Amino acid sequence: MRINSAKDLEVYKKVYALSMEIFRLSKAWPVDERYSLTDQIRRSSRSVCSNLREVWAKRRYEAHFVSKLSDCDGENSETDTWLDYARDCGYLNVETHAELTRDVVEVGKMLGGMLNNPEPFLLKPTV
């Protein structure tokens, strides 16, 4: 399959679905968390997607690609931290937390694969 956009990447599809699930679940969290936990987890999960879009635009230069991809990985790790807080504060049950965490880990592995082997994603110079 030809990849024409970051939206075609399996990692993008996975993390987009994850961020939307986090958004859906976090709507039920207490109002007093609106500007802290709710805002933070929504921002970090969405940042993975937005950074992937930037990664795609910067794939002409390996150093830029890897740097931005590293940002994606960091935001994904941040999301994992916020999921732990949501569970420990009682906003997510253990099963839901485990499902979301599995998704975060899978996204991390996918990003790690791209970081370890960026070549297939880079634009080739035209002569």
Secondary structure, DSSP 8 states (H G I E B T S, - for coil): ----SGGGSHHHHHHHHHHHHHHHHHTTS-GGGIIIIIHHHHHHHHHHHHHHHHHHHTTTSHHHHHHHHHHHHHHHHHHHHHHHHHHHTTSS-HHHHHHHHHHHHHHHHHHHHHHH--GGGS-----
